[in-house]
Amino acid sequence: MIRSMTGFGAAKGKAAGLSLSIELRSVNNRYLDIGIKLPRGFLFAESFVKNALQEKISRGKIDVFFTLDLDEGDRTRIRVNQKLAQAYCDAVEEIGGMLHLPSGVEALDIARFPDVLTAEKQEVNQEQFCEELRPLLDAAVSDFCRMREREGEKIREDLLKKADRMESLLQAIEEKAPETVSAYQKRLRDKLDEVLSESGILQERILAEAAIYADRIATDEETVRLHSHLSQFRSMLQEGSPIGRKLDFLIQEFNREANTIGSKCQDSEIAYLVVDLKSEIEKVREQVQNIE
């Protein structure tokens, strides 16, 4: 199944005791370009996330957003500097005795002195975080890829319709081509009738000129190759992604053959058909840019 390069996916869960949500968004890009937005302190997981995405995604500009619910109560520990607290307490008692003041020292008073209490954040276990992040990341990528596949199926159906349209235009060109040679032969006969009187010379001259003209405007090779390209195009659309780059190269061949037919054609009706054919090829080219 082919996949579009436009998609969105999300998942929520826990990793290393932290509530976490992941969002993936993508747009078209010639190559794979991954941008990862991780909170400060979790940049260690960037390489892990990028490697996991590269396993399942081949093209597109991917933005990955992580939102962490950092429950500071769970990650912060208050440490008491017991020696410093005792020193403050002794100093206050000493001051009270020296100045003949009631000490009345309370714990809250000591806690307010500098460096008695220290808040320390617990470090995240990096290995545990990445291990528990993987299934959550896989869920987000799966959701993301499902959307890409749904979009890809719509693109595939549209491209198959355009391929049928190009096929019908090719057939019309092939049917019209012999009429062009016949019309040229008739115009040539009428022209030679004016200057040549001997029928043997007339017929010989007409056949020779018609043969030269037919060879010059013959588009059999181009139409046969285009039919072959269209058959290959349909087969590739049945394959799974990634096929975007291969399709892009094939469309270049479509354009090359159509341009050659256009340069050879000497008939206005065929010229109109070629214009329609090139218009369909351009529509296909634009649509192919959306495929992974």
Secondary structure as GFF3:
##gff-version 3
##sequence-region A 1 292
A	DSSP	beta_strand	7	15	.	.	.	ID=ss1
A	DSSP	beta_strand	18	27	.	.	.	ID=ss2
A	DSSP	beta_strand	32	37	.	.	.	ID=ss3
A	DSSP	three_ten_helix	43	45	.	.	.	ID=ss4
A	DSSP	alpha_helix	46	54	.	.	.	ID=ss5
A	DSSP	beta_strand	60	69	.	.	.	ID=ss6
A	DSSP	alpha_helix	72	75	.	.	.	ID=ss7
A	DSSP	beta_strand	76	80	.	.	.	ID=ss8
A	DSSP	alpha_helix	82	99	.	.	.	ID=ss9
A	DSSP	alpha_helix	107	111	.	.	.	ID=ss10
A	DSSP	beta_strand	117	121	.	.	.	ID=ss11
A	DSSP	alpha_helix	126	195	.	.	.	ID=ss12
A	DSSP	alpha_helix	199	217	.	.	.	ID=ss13
A	DSSP	alpha_helix	220	237	.	.	.	ID=ss14
A	DSSP	alpha_helix	244	264	.	.	.	ID=ss15
A	DSSP	alpha_helix	268	288	.	.	.	ID=ss16
###
